[in-house]
Amino acid sequence: MDGKDTLSDRINNFRNTLKNNQILEEFDRHVFESIIEKVIIGGIDKDGNKDPYMITFIYKTGLEHEIEDAKKTVTKE
């Protein structure tokens, strides 16, 4: 039961981090795998151009979160 509570707490913390658009300090593989169905790298932007830096997260709930031109987002100072 402790394992479930711990995972539940970590998922709730992850959910709050996403809601507040915060940067995660540490990757938690178990939380990630419990809520993410798949990740798609690359895609087509709004103008119909290929965007190799687009990242789309498909959640197990069916929701999607798309990050266009993720290279700029990550290298932003």
PyMOL Python script that loads the backbone (N, CA, C, O; Angstrom):
from pymol import cmd

cmd.read_pdbstr("""\
ATOM      1  N   MET A   1       0.815  -1.190   0.000  1.00  0.00           N
ATOM      2  CA  MET A   1       0.000   0.000   0.000  1.00  0.00           C
ATOM      3  C   MET A   1       0.864   1.261   0.000  1.00  0.00           C
ATOM      4  O   MET A   1       0.510   2.260  -0.627  1.00  0.00           O
ATOM      5  N   ASP A   2       2.001   1.213   0.706  1.00  0.00           N
ATOM      6  CA  ASP A   2       2.895   2.367   0.727  1.00  0.00           C
ATOM      7  C   ASP A   2       3.393   2.712  -0.671  1.00  0.00           C
ATOM      8  O   ASP A   2       3.524   3.886  -1.015  1.00  0.00           O
ATOM      9  N   GLY A   3       3.668   1.698  -1.467  1.00  0.00           N
ATOM     10  CA  GLY A   3       4.120   1.934  -2.836  1.00  0.00           C
ATOM     11  C   GLY A   3       3.090   2.681  -3.647  1.00  0.00           C
ATOM     12  O   GLY A   3       3.435   3.575  -4.421  1.00  0.00           O
ATOM     13  N   LYS A   4       1.817   2.322  -3.478  1.00  0.00           N
ATOM     14  CA  LYS A   4       0.737   3.007  -4.193  1.00  0.00           C
ATOM     15  C   LYS A   4       0.617   4.452  -3.740  1.00  0.00           C
ATOM     16  O   LYS A   4       0.467   5.353  -4.565  1.00  0.00           O
ATOM     17  N   ASP A   5       0.681   4.680  -2.423  1.00  0.00           N
ATOM     18  CA  ASP A   5       0.574   6.041  -1.906  1.00  0.00           C
ATOM     19  C   ASP A   5       1.727   6.895  -2.406  1.00  0.00           C
ATOM     20  O   ASP A   5       1.530   8.052  -2.777  1.00  0.00           O
ATOM     21  N   THR A   6       2.906   6.340  -2.418  1.00  0.00           N
ATOM     22  CA  THR A   6       4.072   7.085  -2.879  1.00  0.00           C
ATOM     23  C   THR A   6       3.922   7.438  -4.350  1.00  0.00           C
ATOM     24  O   THR A   6       4.175   8.580  -4.733  1.00  0.00           O
ATOM     25  N   LEU A   7       3.520   6.496  -5.176  1.00  0.00           N
ATOM     26  CA  LEU A   7       3.324   6.753  -6.593  1.00  0.00           C
ATOM     27  C   LEU A   7       2.207   7.764  -6.786  1.00  0.00           C
ATOM     28  O   LEU A   7       2.319   8.661  -7.622  1.00  0.00           O
ATOM     29  N   SER A   8       1.132   7.629  -6.023  1.00  0.00           N
ATOM     30  CA  SER A   8       0.022   8.575  -6.109  1.00  0.00           C
ATOM     31  C   SER A   8       0.489   9.983  -5.744  1.00  0.00           C
ATOM     32  O   SER A   8       0.113  10.950  -6.407  1.00  0.00           O
ATOM     33  N   ASP A   9       1.285  10.102  -4.723  1.00  0.00           N
ATOM     34  CA  ASP A   9       1.824  11.410  -4.331  1.00  0.00           C
ATOM     35  C   ASP A   9       2.704  11.993  -5.430  1.00  0.00           C
ATOM     36  O   ASP A   9       2.629  13.182  -5.738  1.00  0.00           O
ATOM     37  N   ARG A  10       3.538  11.139  -6.016  1.00  0.00           N
ATOM     38  CA  ARG A  10       4.433  11.617  -7.080  1.00  0.00           C
ATOM     39  C   ARG A  10       3.630  12.037  -8.304  1.00  0.00           C
ATOM     40  O   ARG A  10       3.966  13.028  -8.952  1.00  0.00           O
ATOM     41  N   ILE A  11       2.568  11.291  -8.630  1.00  0.00           N
ATOM     42  CA  ILE A  11       1.721  11.666  -9.766  1.00  0.00           C
ATOM     43  C   ILE A  11       1.028  12.993  -9.492  1.00  0.00           C
ATOM     44  O   ILE A  11       0.957  13.848 -10.375  1.00  0.00           O
ATOM     45  N   ASN A  12       0.521  13.172  -8.286  1.00  0.00           N
ATOM     46  CA  ASN A  12      -0.118  14.442  -7.935  1.00  0.00           C
ATOM     47  C   ASN A  12       0.871  15.596  -8.007  1.00  0.00           C
ATOM     48  O   ASN A  12       0.523  16.670  -8.496  1.00  0.00           O
ATOM     49  N   ASN A  13       2.094  15.397  -7.530  1.00  0.00           N
ATOM     50  CA  ASN A  13       3.115  16.436  -7.636  1.00  0.00           C
ATOM     51  C   ASN A  13       3.425  16.750  -9.089  1.00  0.00           C
ATOM     52  O   ASN A  13       3.601  17.913  -9.454  1.00  0.00           O
ATOM     53  N   PHE A  14       3.491  15.705  -9.928  1.00  0.00           N
ATOM     54  CA  PHE A  14       3.747  15.888 -11.349  1.00  0.00           C
ATOM     55  C   PHE A  14       2.598  16.662 -11.998  1.00  0.00           C
ATOM     56  O   PHE A  14       2.827  17.568 -12.799  1.00  0.00           O
ATOM     57  N   ARG A  15       1.372  16.302 -11.649  1.00  0.00           N
ATOM     58  CA  ARG A  15       0.186  16.989 -12.176  1.00  0.00           C
ATOM     59  C   ARG A  15       0.232  18.474 -11.809  1.00  0.00           C
ATOM     60  O   ARG A  15      -0.023  19.332 -12.654  1.00  0.00           O
ATOM     61  N   ASN A  16       0.552  18.774 -10.562  1.00  0.00           N
ATOM     62  CA  ASN A  16       0.642  20.173 -10.129  1.00  0.00           C
ATOM     63  C   ASN A  16       1.751  20.912 -10.861  1.00  0.00           C
ATOM     64  O   ASN A  16       1.597  22.085 -11.200  1.00  0.00           O
ATOM     65  N   THR A  17       2.855  20.242 -11.104  1.00  0.00           N
ATOM     66  CA  THR A  17       3.960  20.853 -11.843  1.00  0.00           C
ATOM     67  C   THR A  17       3.511  21.205 -13.253  1.00  0.00           C
ATOM     68  O   THR A  17       3.813  22.291 -13.747  1.00  0.00           O
ATOM     69  N   LEU A  18       2.785  20.286 -13.913  1.00  0.00           N
ATOM     70  CA  LEU A  18       2.283  20.558 -15.258  1.00  0.00           C
ATOM     71  C   LEU A  18       1.281  21.713 -15.256  1.00  0.00           C
ATOM     72  O   LEU A  18       1.331  22.579 -16.130  1.00  0.00           O
ATOM     73  N   LYS A  19       0.380  21.730 -14.285  1.00  0.00           N
ATOM     74  CA  LYS A  19      -0.623  22.793 -14.208  1.00  0.00           C
ATOM     75  C   LYS A  19       0.028  24.163 -14.052  1.00  0.00           C
ATOM     76  O   LYS A  19      -0.428  25.147 -14.633  1.00  0.00           O
ATOM     77  N   ASN A  20       1.098  24.216 -13.262  1.00  0.00           N
ATOM     78  CA  ASN A  20       1.769  25.485 -12.996  1.00  0.00           C
ATOM     79  C   ASN A  20       2.863  25.799 -14.010  1.00  0.00           C
ATOM     80  O   ASN A  20       3.563  26.805 -13.894  1.00  0.00           O
ATOM     81  N   ASN A  21       3.002  24.923 -15.010  1.00  0.00           N
ATOM     82  CA  ASN A  21       3.976  25.112 -16.084  1.00  0.00           C
ATOM     83  C   ASN A  21       5.398  25.264 -15.545  1.00  0.00           C
ATOM     84  O   ASN A  21       6.182  26.062 -16.056  1.00  0.00           O
ATOM     85  N   GLN A  22       5.720  24.489 -14.508  1.00  0.00           N
ATOM     86  CA  GLN A  22       7.036  24.536 -13.887  1.00  0.00           C
ATOM     87  C   GLN A  22       7.979  23.557 -14.582  1.00  0.00           C
ATOM     88  O   GLN A  22       7.543  22.622 -15.254  1.00  0.00           O
ATOM     89  N   ILE A  23       9.261  23.788 -14.406  1.00  0.00           N
ATOM     90  CA  ILE A  23      10.272  22.870 -14.924  1.00  0.00           C
ATOM     91  C   ILE A  23      10.546  21.813 -13.861  1.00  0.00           C
ATOM     92  O   ILE A  23      10.750  22.129 -12.688  1.00  0.00           O
ATOM     93  N   LEU A  24      10.548  20.566 -14.284  1.00  0.00           N
ATOM     94  CA  LEU A  24      10.843  19.475 -13.354  1.00  0.00           C
ATOM     95  C   LEU A  24      12.323  19.484 -13.014  1.00  0.00           C
ATOM     96  O   LEU A  24      13.167  19.614 -13.901  1.00  0.00           O
ATOM     97  N   GLU A  25      12.636  19.348 -11.749  1.00  0.00           N
ATOM     98  CA  GLU A  25      14.023  19.313 -11.293  1.00  0.00           C
ATOM     99  C   GLU A  25      14.650  17.935 -11.520  1.00  0.00           C
ATOM    100  O   GLU A  25      15.858  17.814 -11.721  1.00  0.00           O
ATOM    101  N   GLU A  26      13.806  16.900 -11.484  1.00  0.00           N
ATOM    102  CA  GLU A  26      14.310  15.539 -11.582  1.00  0.00           C
ATOM    103  C   GLU A  26      13.295  14.683 -12.332  1.00  0.00           C
ATOM    104  O   GLU A  26      12.093  14.787 -12.090  1.00  0.00           O
ATOM    105  N   PHE A  27      13.770  13.845 -13.233  1.00  0.00           N
ATOM    106  CA  PHE A  27      12.904  12.962 -13.998  1.00  0.00           C
ATOM    107  C   PHE A  27      12.484  11.780 -13.144  1.00  0.00           C
ATOM    108  O   PHE A  27      13.320  11.160 -12.487  1.00  0.00           O
ATOM    109  N   ASP A  28      11.204  11.464 -13.147  1.00  0.00           N
ATOM    110  CA  ASP A  28      10.682  10.313 -12.402  1.00  0.00           C
ATOM    111  C   ASP A  28      10.077   9.347 -13.418  1.00  0.00           C
ATOM    112  O   ASP A  28       8.945   9.530 -13.868  1.00  0.00           O
ATOM    113  N   ARG A  29      10.834   8.334 -13.767  1.00  0.00           N
ATOM    114  CA  ARG A  29      10.425   7.384 -14.802  1.00  0.00           C
ATOM    115  C   ARG A  29       9.092   6.716 -14.490  1.00  0.00           C
ATOM    116  O   ARG A  29       8.274   6.526 -15.390  1.00  0.00           O
ATOM    117  N   HIS A  30       8.862   6.359 -13.237  1.00  0.00           N
ATOM    118  CA  HIS A  30       7.636   5.647 -12.863  1.00  0.00           C
ATOM    119  C   HIS A  30       6.406   6.532 -13.053  1.00  0.00           C
ATOM    120  O   HIS A  30       5.373   6.071 -13.539  1.00  0.00           O
ATOM    121  N   VAL A  31       6.518   7.784 -12.675  1.00  0.00           N
ATOM    122  CA  VAL A  31       5.407   8.712 -12.876  1.00  0.00           C
ATOM    123  C   VAL A  31       5.173   8.917 -14.369  1.00  0.00           C
ATOM    124  O   VAL A  31       4.037   8.868 -14.839  1.00  0.00           O
ATOM    125  N   PHE A  32       6.254   9.147 -15.110  1.00  0.00           N
ATOM    126  CA  PHE A  32       6.164   9.368 -16.548  1.00  0.00           C
ATOM    127  C   PHE A  32       5.459   8.204 -17.231  1.00  0.00           C
ATOM    128  O   PHE A  32       4.518   8.406 -17.999  1.00  0.00           O
ATOM    129  N   GLU A  33       5.914   6.986 -16.950  1.00  0.00           N
ATOM    130  CA  GLU A  33       5.346   5.803 -17.594  1.00  0.00           C
ATOM    131  C   GLU A  33       3.910   5.527 -17.152  1.00  0.00           C
ATOM    132  O   GLU A  33       3.159   4.866 -17.870  1.00  0.00           O
ATOM    133  N   SER A  34       3.526   6.021 -15.992  1.00  0.00           N
ATOM    134  CA  SER A  34       2.169   5.768 -15.522  1.00  0.00           C
ATOM    135  C   SER A  34       1.152   6.716 -16.154  1.00  0.00           C
ATOM    136  O   SER A  34      -0.044   6.425 -16.140  1.00  0.00           O
ATOM    137  N   ILE A  35       1.604   7.849 -16.709  1.00  0.00           N
ATOM    138  CA  ILE A  35       0.635   8.792 -17.285  1.00  0.00           C
ATOM    139  C   ILE A  35       0.812   9.043 -18.784  1.00  0.00           C
ATOM    140  O   ILE A  35      -0.107   9.541 -19.433  1.00  0.00           O
ATOM    141  N   ILE A  36       1.973   8.708 -19.341  1.00  0.00           N
ATOM    142  CA  ILE A  36       2.241   8.962 -20.758  1.00  0.00           C
ATOM    143  C   ILE A  36       2.076   7.678 -21.562  1.00  0.00           C
ATOM    144  O   ILE A  36       2.701   6.660 -21.263  1.00  0.00           O
ATOM    145  N   GLU A  37       1.226   7.737 -22.586  1.00  0.00           N
ATOM    146  CA  GLU A  37       1.040   6.595 -23.483  1.00  0.00           C
ATOM    147  C   GLU A  37       2.192   6.515 -24.475  1.00  0.00           C
ATOM    148  O   GLU A  37       2.784   5.454 -24.676  1.00  0.00           O
ATOM    149  N   LYS A  38       2.507   7.674 -25.103  1.00  0.00           N
ATOM    150  CA  LYS A  38       3.614   7.708 -26.066  1.00  0.00           C
ATOM    151  C   LYS A  38       4.054   9.149 -26.289  1.00  0.00           C
ATOM    152  O   LYS A  38       3.348  10.097 -25.944  1.00  0.00           O
ATOM    153  N   VAL A  39       5.233   9.286 -26.871  1.00  0.00           N
ATOM    154  CA  VAL A  39       5.801  10.583 -27.215  1.00  0.00           C
ATOM    155  C   VAL A  39       6.132  10.536 -28.699  1.00  0.00           C
ATOM    156  O   VAL A  39       6.770   9.596 -29.173  1.00  0.00           O
ATOM    157  N   ILE A  40       5.694  11.558 -29.430  1.00  0.00           N
ATOM    158  CA  ILE A  40       5.958  11.637 -30.865  1.00  0.00           C
ATOM    159  C   ILE A  40       6.951  12.778 -31.087  1.00  0.00           C
ATOM    160  O   ILE A  40       6.708  13.916 -30.686  1.00  0.00           O
ATOM    161  N   ILE A  41       8.055  12.456 -31.725  1.00  0.00           N
ATOM    162  CA  ILE A  41       9.087  13.442 -32.020  1.00  0.00           C
ATOM    163  C   ILE A  41       8.956  13.836 -33.488  1.00  0.00           C
ATOM    164  O   ILE A  41       8.955  12.986 -34.379  1.00  0.00           O
ATOM    165  N   GLY A  42       8.844  15.148 -33.721  1.00  0.00           N
ATOM    166  CA  GLY A  42       8.679  15.662 -35.079  1.00  0.00           C
ATOM    167  C   GLY A  42       7.213  15.801 -35.424  1.00  0.00           C
ATOM    168  O   GLY A  42       6.355  15.132 -34.847  1.00  0.00           O
ATOM    169  N   GLY A  43       6.940  16.675 -36.369  1.00  0.00           N
ATOM    170  CA  GLY A  43       5.561  16.872 -36.784  1.00  0.00           C
ATOM    171  C   GLY A  43       5.448  17.971 -37.826  1.00  0.00           C
ATOM    172  O   GLY A  43       6.439  18.368 -38.440  1.00  0.00           O
ATOM    173  N   ILE A  44       4.257  18.446 -38.014  1.00  0.00           N
ATOM    174  CA  ILE A  44       3.965  19.499 -38.988  1.00  0.00           C
ATOM    175  C   ILE A  44       3.425  20.703 -38.217  1.00  0.00           C
ATOM    176  O   ILE A  44       2.498  20.564 -37.419  1.00  0.00           O
ATOM    177  N   ASP A  45       4.006  21.896 -38.455  1.00  0.00           N
ATOM    178  CA  ASP A  45       3.550  23.086 -37.740  1.00  0.00           C
ATOM    179  C   ASP A  45       2.253  23.624 -38.351  1.00  0.00           C
ATOM    180  O   ASP A  45       1.716  23.048 -39.297  1.00  0.00           O
ATOM    181  N   LYS A  46       1.756  24.734 -37.798  1.00  0.00           N
ATOM    182  CA  LYS A  46       0.478  25.318 -38.240  1.00  0.00           C
ATOM    183  C   LYS A  46       0.505  25.765 -39.692  1.00  0.00           C
ATOM    184  O   LYS A  46      -0.538  25.825 -40.343  1.00  0.00           O
ATOM    185  N   ASP A  47       1.703  26.082 -40.211  1.00  0.00           N
ATOM    186  CA  ASP A  47       1.842  26.546 -41.589  1.00  0.00           C
ATOM    187  C   ASP A  47       2.073  25.407 -42.577  1.00  0.00           C
ATOM    188  O   ASP A  47       2.243  25.648 -43.772  1.00  0.00           O
ATOM    189  N   GLY A  48       2.079  24.174 -42.087  1.00  0.00           N
ATOM    190  CA  GLY A  48       2.276  23.017 -42.952  1.00  0.00           C
ATOM    191  C   GLY A  48       3.730  22.649 -43.177  1.00  0.00           C
ATOM    192  O   GLY A  48       4.031  21.804 -44.020  1.00  0.00           O
ATOM    193  N   ASN A  49       4.636  23.275 -42.435  1.00  0.00           N
ATOM    194  CA  ASN A  49       6.066  22.983 -42.569  1.00  0.00           C
ATOM    195  C   ASN A  49       6.481  21.879 -41.602  1.00  0.00           C
ATOM    196  O   ASN A  49       5.918  21.749 -40.515  1.00  0.00           O
ATOM    197  N   LYS A  50       7.471  21.084 -42.009  1.00  0.00           N
ATOM    198  CA  LYS A  50       8.001  20.055 -41.131  1.00  0.00           C
ATOM    199  C   LYS A  50       8.710  20.720 -39.962  1.00  0.00           C
ATOM    200  O   LYS A  50       9.452  21.685 -40.145  1.00  0.00           O
ATOM    201  N   ASP A  51       8.482  20.205 -38.765  1.00  0.00           N
ATOM    202  CA  ASP A  51       9.141  20.702 -37.556  1.00  0.00           C
ATOM    203  C   ASP A  51       9.763  19.510 -36.841  1.00  0.00           C
ATOM    204  O   ASP A  51       9.087  18.825 -36.073  1.00  0.00           O
ATOM    205  N   PRO A  52      11.060  19.253 -37.092  1.00  0.00           N
ATOM    206  CA  PRO A  52      11.704  18.094 -36.467  1.00  0.00           C
ATOM    207  C   PRO A  52      11.851  18.239 -34.955  1.00  0.00           C
ATOM    208  O   PRO A  52      12.133  17.260 -34.265  1.00  0.00           O
ATOM    209  N   TYR A  53      11.662  19.455 -34.433  1.00  0.00           N
ATOM    210  CA  TYR A  53      11.811  19.694 -33.004  1.00  0.00           C
ATOM    211  C   TYR A  53      10.483  19.684 -32.257  1.00  0.00           C
ATOM    212  O   TYR A  53      10.453  19.929 -31.051  1.00  0.00           O
ATOM    213  N   MET A  54       9.393  19.408 -32.951  1.00  0.00           N
ATOM    214  CA  MET A  54       8.091  19.334 -32.286  1.00  0.00           C
ATOM    215  C   MET A  54       8.036  18.053 -31.448  1.00  0.00           C
ATOM    216  O   MET A  54       8.462  16.986 -31.890  1.00  0.00           O
ATOM    217  N   ILE A  55       7.506  18.182 -30.244  1.00  0.00           N
ATOM    218  CA  ILE A  55       7.333  17.025 -29.369  1.00  0.00           C
ATOM    219  C   ILE A  55       5.865  16.978 -28.960  1.00  0.00           C
ATOM    220  O   ILE A  55       5.315  17.976 -28.493  1.00  0.00           O
ATOM    221  N   THR A  56       5.235  15.826 -29.134  1.00  0.00           N
ATOM    222  CA  THR A  56       3.845  15.652 -28.739  1.00  0.00           C
ATOM    223  C   THR A  56       3.764  14.524 -27.717  1.00  0.00           C
ATOM    224  O   THR A  56       4.179  13.394 -27.974  1.00  0.00           O
ATOM    225  N   PHE A  57       3.217  14.863 -26.547  1.00  0.00           N
ATOM    226  CA  PHE A  57       2.998  13.875 -25.496  1.00  0.00           C
ATOM    227  C   PHE A  57       1.549  13.415 -25.576  1.00  0.00           C
ATOM    228  O   PHE A  57       0.636  14.240 -25.548  1.00  0.00           O
ATOM    229  N   ILE A  58       1.331  12.119 -25.676  1.00  0.00           N
ATOM    230  CA  ILE A  58      -0.006  11.536 -25.676  1.00  0.00           C
ATOM    231  C   ILE A  58      -0.188  10.881 -24.307  1.00  0.00           C
ATOM    232  O   ILE A  58       0.489   9.909 -23.973  1.00  0.00           O
ATOM    233  N   TYR A  59      -1.115  11.433 -23.523  1.00  0.00           N
ATOM    234  CA  TYR A  59      -1.370  10.901 -22.186  1.00  0.00           C
ATOM    235  C   TYR A  59      -2.283   9.686 -22.264  1.00  0.00           C
ATOM    236  O   TYR A  59      -3.015   9.522 -23.240  1.00  0.00           O
ATOM    237  N   LYS A  60      -2.247   8.854 -21.271  1.00  0.00           N
ATOM    238  CA  LYS A  60      -3.095   7.664 -21.237  1.00  0.00           C
ATOM    239  C   LYS A  60      -4.570   8.025 -21.185  1.00  0.00           C
ATOM    240  O   LYS A  60      -5.422   7.184 -21.473  1.00  0.00           O
ATOM    241  N   THR A  61      -4.884   9.261 -20.823  1.00  0.00           N
ATOM    242  CA  THR A  61      -6.272   9.721 -20.802  1.00  0.00           C
ATOM    243  C   THR A  61      -6.763  10.094 -22.196  1.00  0.00           C
ATOM    244  O   THR A  61      -7.954  10.330 -22.398  1.00  0.00           O
ATOM    245  N   GLY A  62      -5.822  10.147 -23.178  1.00  0.00           N
ATOM    246  CA  GLY A  62      -6.176  10.542 -24.534  1.00  0.00           C
ATOM    247  C   GLY A  62      -5.850  12.000 -24.832  1.00  0.00           C
ATOM    248  O   GLY A  62      -5.861  12.412 -25.993  1.00  0.00           O
ATOM    249  N   LEU A  63      -5.562  12.778 -23.805  1.00  0.00           N
ATOM    250  CA  LEU A  63      -5.186  14.173 -24.017  1.00  0.00           C
ATOM    251  C   LEU A  63      -3.811  14.249 -24.669  1.00  0.00           C
ATOM    252  O   LEU A  63      -3.001  13.330 -24.548  1.00  0.00           O
ATOM    253  N   GLU A  64      -3.559  15.360 -25.363  1.00  0.00           N
ATOM    254  CA  GLU A  64      -2.265  15.575 -26.004  1.00  0.00           C
ATOM    255  C   GLU A  64      -1.703  16.919 -25.570  1.00  0.00           C
ATOM    256  O   GLU A  64      -2.451  17.866 -25.330  1.00  0.00           O
ATOM    257  N   HIS A  65      -0.382  16.995 -25.470  1.00  0.00           N
ATOM    258  CA  HIS A  65       0.308  18.243 -25.180  1.00  0.00           C
ATOM    259  C   HIS A  65       1.418  18.376 -26.206  1.00  0.00           C
ATOM    260  O   HIS A  65       2.333  17.554 -26.259  1.00  0.00           O
ATOM    261  N   GLU A  66       1.330  19.422 -27.024  1.00  0.00           N
ATOM    262  CA  GLU A  66       2.274  19.606 -28.123  1.00  0.00           C
ATOM    263  C   GLU A  66       3.213  20.755 -27.800  1.00  0.00           C
ATOM    264  O   GLU A  66       2.781  21.823 -27.366  1.00  0.00           O
ATOM    265  N   ILE A  67       4.504  20.523 -28.016  1.00  0.00           N
ATOM    266  CA  ILE A  67       5.509  21.565 -27.841  1.00  0.00           C
ATOM    267  C   ILE A  67       6.127  21.809 -29.209  1.00  0.00           C
ATOM    268  O   ILE A  67       6.875  20.975 -29.720  1.00  0.00           O
ATOM    269  N   GLU A  68       5.810  22.959 -29.797  1.00  0.00           N
ATOM    270  CA  GLU A  68       6.371  23.288 -31.102  1.00  0.00           C
ATOM    271  C   GLU A  68       7.766  23.859 -30.918  1.00  0.00           C
ATOM    272  O   GLU A  68       8.030  24.579 -29.954  1.00  0.00           O
ATOM    273  N   ASP A  69       8.652  23.538 -31.841  1.00  0.00           N
ATOM    274  CA  ASP A  69      10.036  24.016 -31.844  1.00  0.00           C
ATOM    275  C   ASP A  69      10.660  23.897 -30.455  1.00  0.00           C
ATOM    276  O   ASP A  69      11.124  24.882 -29.880  1.00  0.00           O
ATOM    277  N   ALA A  70      10.663  22.691 -29.938  1.00  0.00           N
ATOM    278  CA  ALA A  70      11.161  22.423 -28.593  1.00  0.00           C
ATOM    279  C   ALA A  70      12.624  22.819 -28.425  1.00  0.00           C
ATOM    280  O   ALA A  70      13.071  23.065 -27.305  1.00  0.00           O
ATOM    281  N   LYS A  71      13.365  22.883 -29.511  1.00  0.00           N
ATOM    282  CA  LYS A  71      14.775  23.276 -29.418  1.00  0.00           C
ATOM    283  C   LYS A  71      14.891  24.680 -28.830  1.00  0.00           C
ATOM    284  O   LYS A  71      15.760  24.927 -27.993  1.00  0.00           O
ATOM    285  N   LYS A  72      14.027  25.602 -29.254  1.00  0.00           N
ATOM    286  CA  LYS A  72      14.048  26.966 -28.720  1.00  0.00           C
ATOM    287  C   LYS A  72      13.644  26.974 -27.254  1.00  0.00           C
ATOM    288  O   LYS A  72      14.208  27.720 -26.455  1.00  0.00           O
ATOM    289  N   THR A  73      12.666  26.143 -26.900  1.00  0.00           N
ATOM    290  CA  THR A  73      12.181  26.088 -25.528  1.00  0.00           C
ATOM    291  C   THR A  73      13.276  25.600 -24.585  1.00  0.00           C
ATOM    292  O   THR A  73      13.430  26.140 -23.490  1.00  0.00           O
ATOM    293  N   VAL A  74      14.026  24.602 -24.987  1.00  0.00           N
ATOM    294  CA  VAL A  74      15.050  24.005 -24.146  1.00  0.00           C
ATOM    295  C   VAL A  74      16.289  24.881 -24.057  1.00  0.00           C
ATOM    296  O   VAL A  74      16.909  24.963 -22.996  1.00  0.00           O
ATOM    297  N   THR A  75      16.663  25.538 -25.150  1.00  0.00           N
ATOM    298  CA  THR A  75      17.898  26.324 -25.175  1.00  0.00           C
ATOM    299  C   THR A  75      17.669  27.777 -24.753  1.00  0.00           C
ATOM    300  O   THR A  75      18.600  28.583 -24.771  1.00  0.00           O
ATOM    301  N   LYS A  76      16.433  28.110 -24.375  1.00  0.00           N
ATOM    302  CA  LYS A  76      16.123  29.468 -23.945  1.00  0.00           C
ATOM    303  C   LYS A  76      16.904  29.802 -22.686  1.00  0.00           C
ATOM    304  O   LYS A  76      16.966  28.991 -21.763  1.00  0.00           O
ATOM    305  N   GLU A  77      17.500  30.982 -22.637  1.00  0.00           N
ATOM    306  CA  GLU A  77      18.257  31.376 -21.448  1.00  0.00           C
ATOM    307  C   GLU A  77      17.587  32.492 -20.718  1.00  0.00           C
ATOM    308  O   GLU A  77      18.089  32.948 -19.692  1.00  0.00           O
TER     309      GLU A  77
END
""", "prot")
cmd.dss("prot")
cmd.show_as("cartoon", "prot")
cmd.util.cbc("prot")
cmd.orient("prot")
